């Protein structure tokens, strides 16, 4: 989901956690959000591809942009 779509879910309290974790496919970081009903929702671009960041700080900033004030950083694999 895009940042705009995720912001709407955050405002309706449908997202309960933001997680930054290492990407399995690239040497970077991805952002996922835990939905209140379970499951993870990835941050994607407008084309639907998962967004990947070069560093933890950039990924964390995207989670903050959605509305979260705290972000969990998952350990590297």
C-alpha positions as CSV (number, residue, x, y, z in Angstrom):
1,X,0.0,0.0,0.0
2,X,1.1,3.5,-0.6
3,X,1.8,6.0,2.1
4,X,-1.5,7.8,1.4
5,X,-3.4,4.5,1.8
6,X,-1.5,3.6,4.9
7,X,-2.2,7.0,6.5
8,X,-5.9,6.4,6.1
9,X,-5.6,3.0,7.8
10,X,-3.6,4.6,10.6
11,X,-6.2,7.3,11.1
12,X,-8.9,4.7,11.5
13,X,-6.7,2.7,14.0
14,X,-6.4,-0.3,11.6
15,X,-2.6,-0.3,11.9
16,X,-1.1,-1.2,15.3
17,X,2.7,-1.3,14.6
18,X,5.3,-0.2,12.2
19,X,8.3,-2.5,11.5
20,X,11.5,-1.9,9.6
21,X,13.3,-5.0,8.6
22,X,16.0,-6.2,6.2
23,X,14.8,-6.9,2.7
24,X,15.2,-10.6,1.7
25,X,15.6,-9.7,-2.0
26,X,18.0,-6.7,-1.8
27,X,20.6,-5.3,0.4
28,X,18.3,-2.7,2.0
29,X,15.4,-2.2,4.3
30,X,11.6,-2.4,3.9
31,X,8.7,-1.1,6.0
32,X,5.7,-3.2,7.0
33,X,2.7,-2.4,9.2
34,X,0.9,-4.8,11.4
35,X,-2.9,-4.7,10.8
36,X,-5.2,-4.9,13.8
37,X,-6.8,-8.0,12.4
38,X,-3.4,-9.7,11.9
39,X,-1.0,-9.9,9.1
40,X,1.5,-7.4,7.7
41,X,0.9,-4.7,5.1
42,X,4.0,-3.7,3.1
43,X,4.7,-0.1,2.0
44,X,4.7,0.0,-1.8
45,X,5.1,2.5,-4.5
46,X,2.2,3.6,-6.8
47,X,3.0,0.6,-9.1
48,X,2.5,-1.9,-6.2
49,X,6.2,-2.8,-5.8
50,X,7.6,-3.0,-2.3
51,X,9.6,0.1,-1.5
52,X,13.2,-0.7,-0.4
53,X,15.5,1.8,1.4
54,X,19.3,2.0,1.5
55,X,19.3,2.7,5.3
56,X,17.3,2.2,8.4
57,X,16.8,6.0,8.9
58,X,15.1,6.5,5.6
59,X,12.8,3.5,6.1
60,X,12.0,4.8,9.6
61,X,11.1,8.2,8.3
62,X,8.5,6.6,6.0
63,X,6.9,4.9,9.0
64,X,6.8,8.3,10.8
65,X,5.2,9.8,7.7
66,X,2.3,7.3,8.0
67,X,1.7,8.6,11.5
68,X,3.6,6.3,13.9
69,X,5.8,7.8,16.6
70,X,7.6,4.5,17.4
71,X,9.0,2.0,14.9
72,X,10.3,-1.5,15.7
73,X,13.6,-2.3,14.0
74,X,13.8,-6.0,13.3
75,X,17.1,-7.8,13.6
76,X,19.1,-8.7,10.5
77,X,18.8,-12.3,9.3
